[in-house]
Amino acid sequence: MSQKLFIGGLPFSTSTEELGQLFKQVDGFESVEVITDRDTGRSRGFAFVQMATSEAADAAVRKFNGYELNGPRPQGRDL
């Protein structure tokens, strides 16, 4: 069963493509959605990443929790 992760603490410059390339390093990556401000189109500093299984989600959290991506460290959490 797929698992959605909340990724917080992202730099406002983070794009969906950039975050997707990062999470594609983990087997089981399905999709990513960087949440943007509807008026400015700029990232709001968080995203949701869909992983194929809970094991893949756990692997992604282990790999990227505290990872520095062009600024503040993102933090992953299961929804």
N, CA, C, O and CB atoms as a CASP TS submission, in Angstrom:
PFRMAT TS
TARGET T0000
AUTHOR 0000-0000-0000
METHOD Language model
MODEL 1
PARENT N/A
ATOM      1  N   MET     1       0.847  -1.187   0.000  1.00  0.00           N
ATOM      2  CA  MET     1       0.000   0.000   0.000  1.00  0.00           C
ATOM      3  C   MET     1       0.885   1.240   0.000  1.00  0.00           C
ATOM      4  O   MET     1       1.880   1.295   0.722  1.00  0.00           O
ATOM      5  CB  MET     1      -0.959   0.004   1.224  1.00  0.00           C
ATOM      6  N   SER     2       0.526   2.229  -0.804  1.00  0.00           N
ATOM      7  CA  SER     2       1.363   3.422  -0.910  1.00  0.00           C
ATOM      8  C   SER     2       1.305   4.251   0.369  1.00  0.00           C
ATOM      9  O   SER     2       0.363   4.165   1.157  1.00  0.00           O
ATOM     10  CB  SER     2       0.930   4.272  -2.106  1.00  0.00           C
ATOM     11  N   GLN     3       2.343   5.052   0.539  1.00  0.00           N
ATOM     12  CA  GLN     3       2.507   5.847   1.754  1.00  0.00           C
ATOM     13  C   GLN     3       2.871   7.272   1.352  1.00  0.00           C
ATOM     14  O   GLN     3       3.760   7.479   0.526  1.00  0.00           O
ATOM     15  CB  GLN     3       3.599   5.231   2.694  1.00  0.00           C
ATOM     16  N   LYS     4       2.194   8.240   1.927  1.00  0.00           N
ATOM     17  CA  LYS     4       2.475   9.647   1.652  1.00  0.00           C
ATOM     18  C   LYS     4       3.309  10.219   2.792  1.00  0.00           C
ATOM     19  O   LYS     4       3.004  10.009   3.966  1.00  0.00           O
ATOM     20  CB  LYS     4       1.158  10.458   1.470  1.00  0.00           C
ATOM     21  N   LEU     5       4.367  10.944   2.429  1.00  0.00           N
ATOM     22  CA  LEU     5       5.226  11.601   3.402  1.00  0.00           C
ATOM     23  C   LEU     5       5.039  13.109   3.321  1.00  0.00           C
ATOM     24  O   LEU     5       4.897  13.666   2.232  1.00  0.00           O
ATOM     25  CB  LEU     5       6.701  11.223   3.173  1.00  0.00           C
ATOM     26  N   PHE     6       5.039  13.766   4.474  1.00  0.00           N
ATOM     27  CA  PHE     6       5.069  15.218   4.545  1.00  0.00           C
ATOM     28  C   PHE     6       6.536  15.617   4.654  1.00  0.00           C
ATOM     29  O   PHE     6       7.260  15.114   5.513  1.00  0.00           O
ATOM     30  CB  PHE     6       4.216  15.769   5.760  1.00  0.00           C
ATOM     31  N   ILE     7       6.971  16.523   3.782  1.00  0.00           N
ATOM     32  CA  ILE     7       8.347  17.001   3.795  1.00  0.00           C
ATOM     33  C   ILE     7       8.305  18.487   4.109  1.00  0.00           C
ATOM     34  O   ILE     7       7.814  19.283   3.308  1.00  0.00           O
ATOM     35  CB  ILE     7       9.075  16.720   2.429  1.00  0.00           C
ATOM     36  N   GLY     8       8.814  18.857   5.266  1.00  0.00           N
ATOM     37  CA  GLY     8       8.778  20.253   5.700  1.00  0.00           C
ATOM     38  C   GLY     8      10.159  20.863   5.787  1.00  0.00           C
ATOM     39  O   GLY     8      11.168  20.166   5.683  1.00  0.00           O
ATOM     40  N   GLY     9      10.196  22.159   5.979  1.00  0.00           N
ATOM     41  CA  GLY     9      11.456  22.875   6.145  1.00  0.00           C
ATOM     42  C   GLY     9      12.231  23.045   4.851  1.00  0.00           C
ATOM     43  O   GLY     9      13.456  23.166   4.871  1.00  0.00           O
ATOM     44  N   LEU    10      11.519  23.054   3.710  1.00  0.00           N
ATOM     45  CA  LEU    10      12.194  23.208   2.417  1.00  0.00           C
ATOM     46  C   LEU    10      12.457  24.677   2.120  1.00  0.00           C
ATOM     47  O   LEU    10      11.683  25.541   2.531  1.00  0.00           O
ATOM     48  CB  LEU    10      11.355  22.583   1.290  1.00  0.00           C
ATOM     49  N   PRO    11      13.544  24.968   1.407  1.00  0.00           N
ATOM     50  CA  PRO    11      13.756  26.344   0.951  1.00  0.00           C
ATOM     51  C   PRO    11      12.626  26.740   0.002  1.00  0.00           C
ATOM     52  O   PRO    11      12.090  25.888  -0.706  1.00  0.00           O
ATOM     53  CB  PRO    11      15.143  26.493   0.248  1.00  0.00           C
ATOM     54  N   PHE    12      12.263  28.003  -0.019  1.00  0.00           N
ATOM     55  CA  PHE    12      11.186  28.464  -0.877  1.00  0.00           C
ATOM     56  C   PHE    12      11.528  28.316  -2.359  1.00  0.00           C
ATOM     57  O   PHE    12      10.639  28.380  -3.208  1.00  0.00           O
ATOM     58  CB  PHE    12      10.862  29.907  -0.563  1.00  0.00           C
ATOM     59  N   SER    13      12.795  28.123  -2.672  1.00  0.00           N
ATOM     60  CA  SER    13      13.221  27.970  -4.066  1.00  0.00           C
ATOM     61  C   SER    13      13.085  26.533  -4.569  1.00  0.00           C
ATOM     62  O   SER    13      13.350  26.277  -5.743  1.00  0.00           O
ATOM     63  CB  SER    13      14.659  28.424  -4.216  1.00  0.00           C
ATOM     64  N   THR    14      12.684  25.599  -3.726  1.00  0.00           N
ATOM     65  CA  THR    14      12.591  24.187  -4.106  1.00  0.00           C
ATOM     66  C   THR    14      11.494  23.965  -5.139  1.00  0.00           C
ATOM     67  O   THR    14      10.368  24.435  -4.982  1.00  0.00           O
ATOM     68  CB  THR    14      12.331  23.318  -2.874  1.00  0.00           C
ATOM     69  N   SER    15      11.846  23.236  -6.201  1.00  0.00           N
ATOM     70  CA  SER    15      10.871  22.924  -7.245  1.00  0.00           C
ATOM     71  C   SER    15      10.448  21.458  -7.141  1.00  0.00           C
ATOM     72  O   SER    15      11.124  20.643  -6.514  1.00  0.00           O
ATOM     73  CB  SER    15      11.457  23.223  -8.650  1.00  0.00           C
ATOM     74  N   THR    16       9.325  21.146  -7.765  1.00  0.00           N
ATOM     75  CA  THR    16       8.848  19.768  -7.824  1.00  0.00           C
ATOM     76  C   THR    16       9.879  18.885  -8.520  1.00  0.00           C
ATOM     77  O   THR    16      10.140  17.767  -8.076  1.00  0.00           O
ATOM     78  CB  THR    16       7.492  19.691  -8.555  1.00  0.00           C
ATOM     79  N   GLU    17      10.461  19.378  -9.599  1.00  0.00           N
ATOM     80  CA  GLU    17      11.446  18.610 -10.352  1.00  0.00           C
ATOM     81  C   GLU    17      12.681  18.305  -9.502  1.00  0.00           C
ATOM     82  O   GLU    17      13.172  17.176  -9.492  1.00  0.00           O
ATOM     83  CB  GLU    17      11.852  19.369 -11.616  1.00  0.00           C
ATOM     84  N   GLU    18      13.174  19.314  -8.793  1.00  0.00           N
ATOM     85  CA  GLU    18      14.364  19.149  -7.960  1.00  0.00           C
ATOM     86  C   GLU    18      14.119  18.126  -6.851  1.00  0.00           C
ATOM     87  O   GLU    18      14.953  17.251  -6.617  1.00  0.00           O
ATOM     88  CB  GLU    18      14.783  20.496  -7.354  1.00  0.00           C
ATOM     89  N   LEU    19      12.993  18.231  -6.177  1.00  0.00           N
ATOM     90  CA  LEU    19      12.691  17.305  -5.091  1.00  0.00           C
ATOM     91  C   LEU    19      12.434  15.897  -5.633  1.00  0.00           C
ATOM     92  O   LEU    19      12.817  14.907  -5.011  1.00  0.00           O
ATOM     93  CB  LEU    19      11.476  17.797  -4.290  1.00  0.00           C
ATOM     94  N   GLY    20      11.785  15.818  -6.791  1.00  0.00           N
ATOM     95  CA  GLY    20      11.558  14.520  -7.419  1.00  0.00           C
ATOM     96  C   GLY    20      12.858  13.819  -7.762  1.00  0.00           C
ATOM     97  O   GLY    20      12.988  12.614  -7.548  1.00  0.00           O
ATOM     98  N   GLN    21      13.829  14.564  -8.295  1.00  0.00           N
ATOM     99  CA  GLN    21      15.131  13.967  -8.619  1.00  0.00           C
ATOM    100  C   GLN    21      15.807  13.420  -7.365  1.00  0.00           C
ATOM    101  O   GLN    21      16.461  12.379  -7.412  1.00  0.00           O
ATOM    102  CB  GLN    21      16.044  15.003  -9.301  1.00  0.00           C
ATOM    103  N   LEU    22      15.651  14.111  -6.268  1.00  0.00           N
ATOM    104  CA  LEU    22      16.244  13.646  -5.017  1.00  0.00           C
ATOM    105  C   LEU    22      15.593  12.343  -4.556  1.00  0.00           C
ATOM    106  O   LEU    22      16.294  11.385  -4.232  1.00  0.00           O
ATOM    107  CB  LEU    22      16.107  14.721  -3.928  1.00  0.00           C
ATOM    108  N   PHE    23      14.281  12.300  -4.526  1.00  0.00           N
ATOM    109  CA  PHE    23      13.584  11.124  -4.005  1.00  0.00           C
ATOM    110  C   PHE    23      13.597   9.940  -4.966  1.00  0.00           C
ATOM    111  O   PHE    23      13.335   8.813  -4.547  1.00  0.00           O
ATOM    112  CB  PHE    23      12.164  11.482  -3.680  1.00  0.00           C
ATOM    113  N   LYS    24      13.894  10.166  -6.238  1.00  0.00           N
ATOM    114  CA  LYS    24      14.025   9.059  -7.188  1.00  0.00           C
ATOM    115  C   LYS    24      15.210   8.153  -6.841  1.00  0.00           C
ATOM    116  O   LYS    24      15.324   7.049  -7.375  1.00  0.00           O
ATOM    117  CB  LYS    24      14.184   9.603  -8.612  1.00  0.00           C
ATOM    118  N   GLN    25      16.074   8.606  -5.967  1.00  0.00           N
ATOM    119  CA  GLN    25      17.203   7.793  -5.509  1.00  0.00           C
ATOM    120  C   GLN    25      16.748   6.616  -4.657  1.00  0.00           C
ATOM    121  O   GLN    25      17.515   5.678  -4.437  1.00  0.00           O
ATOM    122  CB  GLN    25      18.180   8.650  -4.718  1.00  0.00           C
ATOM    123  N   VAL    26      15.514   6.653  -4.178  1.00  0.00           N
ATOM    124  CA  VAL    26      14.973   5.594  -3.321  1.00  0.00           C
ATOM    125  C   VAL    26      13.989   4.765  -4.139  1.00  0.00           C
ATOM    126  O   VAL    26      13.068   5.308  -4.750  1.00  0.00           O
ATOM    127  CB  VAL    26      14.278   6.189  -2.045  1.00  0.00           C
ATOM    128  N   ASP    27      14.190   3.433  -4.149  1.00  0.00           N
ATOM    129  CA  ASP    27      13.251   2.543  -4.837  1.00  0.00           C
ATOM    130  C   ASP    27      11.861   2.715  -4.249  1.00  0.00           C
ATOM    131  O   ASP    27      11.701   2.787  -3.030  1.00  0.00           O
ATOM    132  CB  ASP    27      13.706   1.066  -4.733  1.00  0.00           C
ATOM    133  N   GLY    28      10.860   2.779  -5.109  1.00  0.00           N
ATOM    134  CA  GLY    28       9.488   2.901  -4.643  1.00  0.00           C
ATOM    135  C   GLY    28       8.940   4.308  -4.711  1.00  0.00           C
ATOM    136  O   GLY    28       7.802   4.549  -4.309  1.00  0.00           O
ATOM    137  N   PHE    29       9.744   5.258  -5.222  1.00  0.00           N
ATOM    138  CA  PHE    29       9.254   6.627  -5.386  1.00  0.00           C
ATOM    139  C   PHE    29       8.134   6.637  -6.423  1.00  0.00           C
ATOM    140  O   PHE    29       8.258   6.018  -7.480  1.00  0.00           O
ATOM    141  CB  PHE    29      10.408   7.587  -5.807  1.00  0.00           C
ATOM    142  N   GLU    30       7.037   7.345  -6.121  1.00  0.00           N
ATOM    143  CA  GLU    30       5.930   7.457  -7.068  1.00  0.00           C
ATOM    144  C   GLU    30       5.718   8.883  -7.562  1.00  0.00           C
ATOM    145  O   GLU    30       5.654   9.113  -8.769  1.00  0.00           O
ATOM    146  CB  GLU    30       4.660   6.952  -6.432  1.00  0.00           C
ATOM    147  N   SER    31       5.610   9.847  -6.644  1.00  0.00           N
ATOM    148  CA  SER    31       5.340  11.222  -7.073  1.00  0.00           C
ATOM    149  C   SER    31       5.700  12.204  -5.966  1.00  0.00           C
ATOM    150  O   SER    31       5.909  11.832  -4.811  1.00  0.00           O
ATOM    151  CB  SER    31       3.858  11.388  -7.473  1.00  0.00           C
ATOM    152  N   VAL    32       5.763  13.474  -6.363  1.00  0.00           N
ATOM    153  CA  VAL    32       6.040  14.550  -5.407  1.00  0.00           C
ATOM    154  C   VAL    32       5.183  15.755  -5.794  1.00  0.00           C
ATOM    155  O   VAL    32       4.941  16.010  -6.973  1.00  0.00           O
ATOM    156  CB  VAL    32       7.573  14.925  -5.386  1.00  0.00           C
ATOM    157  N   GLU    33       4.736  16.480  -4.788  1.00  0.00           N
ATOM    158  CA  GLU    33       3.994  17.717  -5.015  1.00  0.00           C
ATOM    159  C   GLU    33       4.501  18.773  -4.050  1.00  0.00           C
ATOM    160  O   GLU    33       4.245  18.702  -2.848  1.00  0.00           O
ATOM    161  CB  GLU    33       2.463  17.499  -4.843  1.00  0.00           C
ATOM    162  N   VAL    34       5.222  19.752  -4.581  1.00  0.00           N
ATOM    163  CA  VAL    34       5.648  20.891  -3.775  1.00  0.00           C
ATOM    164  C   VAL    34       4.457  21.843  -3.720  1.00  0.00           C
ATOM    165  O   VAL    34       3.914  22.231  -4.755  1.00  0.00           O
ATOM    166  CB  VAL    34       6.945  21.596  -4.375  1.00  0.00           C
ATOM    167  N   ILE    35       4.060  22.209  -2.523  1.00  0.00           N
ATOM    168  CA  ILE    35       2.898  23.076  -2.340  1.00  0.00           C
ATOM    169  C   ILE    35       3.326  24.524  -2.576  1.00  0.00           C
ATOM    170  O   ILE    35       4.300  25.007  -1.997  1.00  0.00           O
ATOM    171  CB  ILE    35       2.280  22.899  -0.910  1.00  0.00           C
ATOM    172  N   THR    36       2.576  25.199  -3.438  1.00  0.00           N
ATOM    173  CA  THR    36       2.923  26.563  -3.803  1.00  0.00           C
ATOM    174  C   THR    36       1.825  27.539  -3.392  1.00  0.00           C
ATOM    175  O   THR    36       0.662  27.171  -3.227  1.00  0.00           O
ATOM    176  CB  THR    36       3.181  26.661  -5.303  1.00  0.00           C
ATOM    177  N   ASP    37       2.230  28.777  -3.237  1.00  0.00           N
ATOM    178  CA  ASP    37       1.294  29.864  -2.949  1.00  0.00           C
ATOM    179  C   ASP    37       0.468  30.129  -4.201  1.00  0.00           C
ATOM    180  O   ASP    37       1.032  30.273  -5.286  1.00  0.00           O
ATOM    181  CB  ASP    37       2.046  31.158  -2.488  1.00  0.00           C
ATOM    182  N   ARG    38      -0.827  30.193  -4.077  1.00  0.00           N
ATOM    183  CA  ARG    38      -1.680  30.356  -5.265  1.00  0.00           C
ATOM    184  C   ARG    38      -1.520  31.722  -5.924  1.00  0.00           C
ATOM    185  O   ARG    38      -1.782  31.856  -7.119  1.00  0.00           O
ATOM    186  CB  ARG    38      -3.135  30.148  -4.890  1.00  0.00           C
ATOM    187  N   ASP    39      -1.102  32.725  -5.184  1.00  0.00           N
ATOM    188  CA  ASP    39      -0.948  34.062  -5.756  1.00  0.00           C
ATOM    189  C   ASP    39       0.418  34.274  -6.402  1.00  0.00           C
ATOM    190  O   ASP    39       0.517  34.850  -7.485  1.00  0.00           O
ATOM    191  CB  ASP    39      -1.166  35.105  -4.686  1.00  0.00           C
ATOM    192  N   THR    40       1.469  33.805  -5.732  1.00  0.00           N
ATOM    193  CA  THR    40       2.825  34.065  -6.224  1.00  0.00           C
ATOM    194  C   THR    40       3.415  32.891  -7.002  1.00  0.00           C
ATOM    195  O   THR    40       4.329  33.080  -7.804  1.00  0.00           O
ATOM    196  CB  THR    40       3.731  34.404  -5.068  1.00  0.00           C
ATOM    197  N   GLY    41       2.901  31.679  -6.771  1.00  0.00           N
ATOM    198  CA  GLY    41       3.465  30.488  -7.407  1.00  0.00           C
ATOM    199  C   GLY    41       4.730  29.997  -6.745  1.00  0.00           C
ATOM    200  O   GLY    41       5.307  29.000  -7.179  1.00  0.00           O
ATOM    201  N   ARG    42       5.172  30.676  -5.703  1.00  0.00           N
ATOM    202  CA  ARG    42       6.393  30.308  -4.981  1.00  0.00           C
ATOM    203  C   ARG    42       6.099  29.184  -3.997  1.00  0.00           C
ATOM    204  O   ARG    42       5.006  29.101  -3.437  1.00  0.00           O
ATOM    205  CB  ARG    42       6.984  31.531  -4.241  1.00  0.00           C
ATOM    206  N   SER    43       7.089  28.322  -3.796  1.00  0.00           N
ATOM    207  CA  SER    43       6.951  27.238  -2.829  1.00  0.00           C
ATOM    208  C   SER    43       6.599  27.786  -1.451  1.00  0.00           C
ATOM    209  O   SER    43       7.062  28.857  -1.057  1.00  0.00           O
ATOM    210  CB  SER    43       8.243  26.414  -2.759  1.00  0.00           C
ATOM    211  N   ARG    44       5.781  27.042  -0.731  1.00  0.00           N
ATOM    212  CA  ARG    44       5.430  27.437   0.641  1.00  0.00           C
ATOM    213  C   ARG    44       6.346  26.771   1.659  1.00  0.00           C
ATOM    214  O   ARG    44       6.168  26.953   2.864  1.00  0.00           O
ATOM    215  CB  ARG    44       3.968  27.081   0.944  1.00  0.00           C
ATOM    216  N   GLY    45       7.334  25.993   1.186  1.00  0.00           N
ATOM    217  CA  GLY    45       8.322  25.408   2.094  1.00  0.00           C
ATOM    218  C   GLY    45       7.998  23.996   2.542  1.00  0.00           C
ATOM    219  O   GLY    45       8.640  23.467   3.449  1.00  0.00           O
ATOM    220  N   PHE    46       6.996  23.376   1.907  1.00  0.00           N
ATOM    221  CA  PHE    46       6.708  21.983   2.237  1.00  0.00           C
ATOM    222  C   PHE    46       6.173  21.255   1.012  1.00  0.00           C
ATOM    223  O   PHE    46       5.761  21.869   0.028  1.00  0.00           O
ATOM    224  CB  PHE    46       5.700  21.893   3.400  1.00  0.00           C
ATOM    225  N   ALA    47       6.190  19.919   1.100  1.00  0.00           N
ATOM    226  CA  ALA    47       5.772  19.087  -0.029  1.00  0.00           C
ATOM    227  C   ALA    47       5.224  17.767   0.486  1.00  0.00           C
ATOM    228  O   ALA    47       5.359  17.432   1.663  1.00  0.00           O
ATOM    229  CB  ALA    47       6.950  18.841  -1.005  1.00  0.00           C
ATOM    230  N   PHE    48       4.604  17.028  -0.422  1.00  0.00           N
ATOM    231  CA  PHE    48       4.152  15.672  -0.151  1.00  0.00           C
ATOM    232  C   PHE    48       4.817  14.745  -1.157  1.00  0.00           C
ATOM    233  O   PHE    48       4.826  15.021  -2.357  1.00  0.00           O
ATOM    234  CB  PHE    48       2.593  15.564  -0.222  1.00  0.00           C
ATOM    235  N   VAL    49       5.373  13.649  -0.664  1.00  0.00           N
ATOM    236  CA  VAL    49       6.028  12.654  -1.507  1.00  0.00           C
ATOM    237  C   VAL    49       5.280  11.336  -1.340  1.00  0.00           C
ATOM    238  O   VAL    49       5.055  10.878  -0.220  1.00  0.00           O
ATOM    239  CB  VAL    49       7.548  12.497  -1.140  1.00  0.00           C
ATOM    240  N   GLN    50       4.901  10.737  -2.455  1.00  0.00           N
ATOM    241  CA  GLN    50       4.193   9.453  -2.446  1.00  0.00           C
ATOM    242  C   GLN    50       5.196   8.343  -2.723  1.00  0.00           C
ATOM    243  O   GLN    50       5.909   8.371  -3.726  1.00  0.00           O
ATOM    244  CB  GLN    50       3.035   9.434  -3.501  1.00  0.00           C
ATOM    245  N   MET    51       5.245   7.365  -1.824  1.00  0.00           N
ATOM    246  CA  MET    51       6.112   6.197  -1.982  1.00  0.00           C
ATOM    247  C   MET    51       5.227   4.963  -2.148  1.00  0.00           C
ATOM    248  O   MET    51       4.114   4.922  -1.623  1.00  0.00           O
ATOM    249  CB  MET    51       7.083   6.035  -0.757  1.00  0.00           C
ATOM    250  N   ALA    52       5.715   3.960  -2.872  1.00  0.00           N
ATOM    251  CA  ALA    52       4.915   2.788  -3.225  1.00  0.00           C
ATOM    252  C   ALA    52       4.522   1.943  -2.020  1.00  0.00           C
ATOM    253  O   ALA    52       3.424   1.388  -1.984  1.00  0.00           O
ATOM    254  CB  ALA    52       5.670   1.936  -4.202  1.00  0.00           C
ATOM    255  N   THR    53       5.408   1.843  -1.037  1.00  0.00           N
ATOM    256  CA  THR    53       5.151   1.010   0.135  1.00  0.00           C
ATOM    257  C   THR    53       5.596   1.722   1.399  1.00  0.00           C
ATOM    258  O   THR    53       6.318   2.717   1.344  1.00  0.00           O
ATOM    259  CB  THR    53       5.865  -0.341   0.008  1.00  0.00           C
ATOM    260  N   SER    54       5.163   1.209   2.527  1.00  0.00           N
ATOM    261  CA  SER    54       5.622   1.796   3.794  1.00  0.00           C
ATOM    262  C   SER    54       7.112   1.557   3.986  1.00  0.00           C
ATOM    263  O   SER    54       7.793   2.362   4.622  1.00  0.00           O
ATOM    264  CB  SER    54       4.834   1.210   4.985  1.00  0.00           C
ATOM    265  N   GLU    55       7.626   0.453   3.439  1.00  0.00           N
ATOM    266  CA  GLU    55       9.066   0.175   3.530  1.00  0.00           C
ATOM    267  C   GLU    55       9.860   1.212   2.731  1.00  0.00           C
ATOM    268  O   GLU    55      10.904   1.684   3.181  1.00  0.00           O
ATOM    269  CB  GLU    55       9.380  -1.257   3.014  1.00  0.00           C
ATOM    270  N   ALA    56       9.359   1.564   1.543  1.00  0.00           N
ATOM    271  CA  ALA    56      10.011   2.589   0.726  1.00  0.00           C
ATOM    272  C   ALA    56       9.956   3.940   1.437  1.00  0.00           C
ATOM    273  O   ALA    56      10.925   4.699   1.413  1.00  0.00           O
ATOM    274  CB  ALA    56       9.344   2.684  -0.669  1.00  0.00           C
ATOM    275  N   ALA    57       8.823   4.237   2.068  1.00  0.00           N
ATOM    276  CA  ALA    57       8.690   5.488   2.818  1.00  0.00           C
ATOM    277  C   ALA    57       9.683   5.523   3.975  1.00  0.00           C
ATOM    278  O   ALA    57      10.323   6.547   4.210  1.00  0.00           O
ATOM    279  CB  ALA    57       7.248   5.656   3.344  1.00  0.00           C
ATOM    280  N   ASP    58       9.816   4.416   4.696  1.00  0.00           N
ATOM    281  CA  ASP    58      10.781   4.345   5.804  1.00  0.00           C
ATOM    282  C   ASP    58      12.200   4.559   5.290  1.00  0.00           C
ATOM    283  O   ASP    58      12.993   5.260   5.919  1.00  0.00           O
ATOM    284  CB  ASP    58      10.680   2.985   6.531  1.00  0.00           C
ATOM    285  N   ALA    59      12.522   3.950   4.138  1.00  0.00           N
ATOM    286  CA  ALA    59      13.861   4.094   3.559  1.00  0.00           C
ATOM    287  C   ALA    59      14.126   5.552   3.182  1.00  0.00           C
ATOM    288  O   ALA    59      15.227   6.058   3.398  1.00  0.00           O
ATOM    289  CB  ALA    59      14.019   3.183   2.319  1.00  0.00           C
ATOM    290  N   ALA    60      13.122   6.227   2.619  1.00  0.00           N
ATOM    291  CA  ALA    60      13.269   7.632   2.247  1.00  0.00           C
ATOM    292  C   ALA    60      13.475   8.510   3.481  1.00  0.00           C
ATOM    293  O   ALA    60      14.311   9.413   3.469  1.00  0.00           O
ATOM    294  CB  ALA    60      12.041   8.106   1.463  1.00  0.00           C
ATOM    295  N   VAL    61      12.724   8.248   4.530  1.00  0.00           N
ATOM    296  CA  VAL    61      12.877   9.024   5.772  1.00  0.00           C
ATOM    297  C   VAL    61      14.278   8.810   6.346  1.00  0.00           C
ATOM    298  O   VAL    61      14.929   9.766   6.767  1.00  0.00           O
ATOM    299  CB  VAL    61      11.792   8.617   6.819  1.00  0.00           C
ATOM    300  N   ARG    62      14.743   7.558   6.363  1.00  0.00           N
ATOM    301  CA  ARG    62      16.095   7.286   6.874  1.00  0.00           C
ATOM    302  C   ARG    62      17.153   7.992   6.040  1.00  0.00           C
ATOM    303  O   ARG    62      18.116   8.532   6.585  1.00  0.00           O
ATOM    304  CB  ARG    62      16.369   5.778   6.893  1.00  0.00           C
ATOM    305  N   LYS    63      16.982   7.991   4.727  1.00  0.00           N
ATOM    306  CA  LYS    63      17.989   8.568   3.839  1.00  0.00           C
ATOM    307  C   LYS    63      18.000  10.094   3.882  1.00  0.00           C
ATOM    308  O   LYS    63      19.071  10.700   3.868  1.00  0.00           O
ATOM    309  CB  LYS    63      17.750   8.103   2.418  1.00  0.00           C
ATOM    310  N   PHE    64      16.823  10.724   3.935  1.00  0.00           N
ATOM    311  CA  PHE    64      16.759  12.173   3.751  1.00  0.00           C
ATOM    312  C   PHE    64      16.393  12.986   4.979  1.00  0.00           C
ATOM    313  O   PHE    64      16.452  14.214   4.919  1.00  0.00           O
ATOM    314  CB  PHE    64      15.796  12.470   2.704  1.00  0.00           C
ATOM    315  N   ASN    65      16.022  12.373   6.079  1.00  0.00           N
ATOM    316  CA  ASN    65      15.710  13.159   7.271  1.00  0.00           C
ATOM    317  C   ASN    65      16.972  13.905   7.708  1.00  0.00           C
ATOM    318  O   ASN    65      17.988  13.287   8.026  1.00  0.00           O
ATOM    319  CB  ASN    65      15.169  12.246   8.426  1.00  0.00           C
ATOM    320  N   GLY    66      16.901  15.222   7.720  1.00  0.00           N
ATOM    321  CA  GLY    66      18.051  16.050   8.069  1.00  0.00           C
ATOM    322  C   GLY    66      18.932  16.397   6.880  1.00  0.00           C
ATOM    323  O   GLY    66      19.926  17.105   7.040  1.00  0.00           O
ATOM    324  N   TYR    67      18.587  15.913   5.685  1.00  0.00           N
ATOM    325  CA  TYR    67      19.352  16.208   4.473  1.00  0.00           C
ATOM    326  C   TYR    67      19.259  17.693   4.158  1.00  0.00           C
ATOM    327  O   TYR    67      18.171  18.265   4.211  1.00  0.00           O
ATOM    328  CB  TYR    67      18.844  15.368   3.277  1.00  0.00           C
ATOM    329  N   GLU    68      20.386  18.329   3.829  1.00  0.00           N
ATOM    330  CA  GLU    68      20.380  19.749   3.517  1.00  0.00           C
ATOM    331  C   GLU    68      20.196  19.949   2.015  1.00  0.00           C
ATOM    332  O   GLU    68      21.029  19.512   1.221  1.00  0.00           O
ATOM    333  CB  GLU    68      21.682  20.420   4.000  1.00  0.00           C
ATOM    334  N   LEU    69      19.131  20.594   1.636  1.00  0.00           N
ATOM    335  CA  LEU    69      18.786  20.831   0.240  1.00  0.00           C
ATOM    336  C   LEU    69      18.771  22.332  -0.013  1.00  0.00           C
ATOM    337  O   LEU    69      17.731  22.975   0.129  1.00  0.00           O
ATOM    338  CB  LEU    69      17.411  20.194  -0.116  1.00  0.00           C
ATOM    339  N   ASN    70      19.910  22.892  -0.385  1.00  0.00           N
ATOM    340  CA  ASN    70      19.996  24.327  -0.689  1.00  0.00           C
ATOM    341  C   ASN    70      19.468  25.210   0.435  1.00  0.00           C
ATOM    342  O   ASN    70      18.825  26.224   0.162  1.00  0.00           O
ATOM    343  CB  ASN    70      19.235  24.627  -1.956  1.00  0.00           C
ATOM    344  N   GLY    71      19.714  24.863   1.649  1.00  0.00           N
ATOM    345  CA  GLY    71      19.251  25.689   2.756  1.00  0.00           C
ATOM    346  C   GLY    71      18.813  24.850   3.936  1.00  0.00           C
ATOM    347  O   GLY    71      19.488  23.885   4.293  1.00  0.00           O
ATOM    348  N   PRO    72      17.676  25.206   4.559  1.00  0.00           N
ATOM    349  CA  PRO    72      17.218  24.475   5.751  1.00  0.00           C
ATOM    350  C   PRO    72      17.050  22.983   5.499  1.00  0.00           C
ATOM    351  O   PRO    72      16.858  22.555   4.360  1.00  0.00           O
ATOM    352  CB  PRO    72      15.905  25.051   6.238  1.00  0.00           C
ATOM    353  N   ARG    73      17.120  22.211   6.545  1.00  0.00           N
ATOM    354  CA  ARG    73      17.039  20.768   6.440  1.00  0.00           C
ATOM    355  C   ARG    73      15.602  20.286   6.404  1.00  0.00           C
ATOM    356  O   ARG    73      14.832  20.569   7.322  1.00  0.00           O
ATOM    357  CB  ARG    73      17.771  20.121   7.586  1.00  0.00           C
ATOM    358  N   PRO    74      15.221  19.548   5.337  1.00  0.00           N
ATOM    359  CA  PRO    74      13.852  19.025   5.304  1.00  0.00           C
ATOM    360  C   PRO    74      13.660  17.921   6.325  1.00  0.00           C
ATOM    361  O   PRO    74      14.602  17.210   6.673  1.00  0.00           O
ATOM    362  CB  PRO    74      13.511  18.506   3.911  1.00  0.00           C
ATOM    363  N   GLN    75      12.456  17.788   6.794  1.00  0.00           N
ATOM    364  CA  GLN    75      12.118  16.743   7.749  1.00  0.00           C
ATOM    365  C   GLN    75      10.933  15.962   7.214  1.00  0.00           C
ATOM    366  O   GLN    75       9.903  16.539   6.866  1.00  0.00           O
ATOM    367  CB  GLN    75      11.806  17.336   9.147  1.00  0.00           C
ATOM    368  N   GLY    76      11.085  14.644   7.151  1.00  0.00           N
ATOM    369  CA  GLY    76      10.018  13.797   6.633  1.00  0.00           C
ATOM    370  C   GLY    76       9.190  13.203   7.757  1.00  0.00           C
ATOM    371  O   GLY    76       9.707  12.895   8.831  1.00  0.00           O
ATOM    372  N   ARG    77       7.892  13.045   7.497  1.00  0.00           N
ATOM    373  CA  ARG    77       6.995  12.470   8.499  1.00  0.00           C
ATOM    374  C   ARG    77       5.863  11.764   7.769  1.00  0.00           C
ATOM    375  O   ARG    77       5.349  12.262   6.767  1.00  0.00           O
ATOM    376  CB  ARG    77       6.441  13.568   9.475  1.00  0.00           C
ATOM    377  N   ASP    78       5.483  10.608   8.278  1.00  0.00           N
ATOM    378  CA  ASP    78       4.354   9.863   7.713  1.00  0.00           C
ATOM    379  C   ASP    78       3.063  10.616   7.979  1.00  0.00           C
ATOM    380  O   ASP    78       2.902  11.268   9.010  1.00  0.00           O
ATOM    381  CB  ASP    78       4.279   8.434   8.305  1.00  0.00           C
ATOM    382  N   LEU    79       2.146  10.512   7.023  1.00  0.00           N
ATOM    383  CA  LEU    79       0.812  11.091   7.227  1.00  0.00           C
ATOM    384  C   LEU    79      -0.133  10.002   7.658  1.00  0.00           C
ATOM    385  O   LEU    79      -1.313  10.264   7.887  1.00  0.00           O
ATOM    386  CB  LEU    79       0.290  11.787   5.945  1.00  0.00           C
TER
END
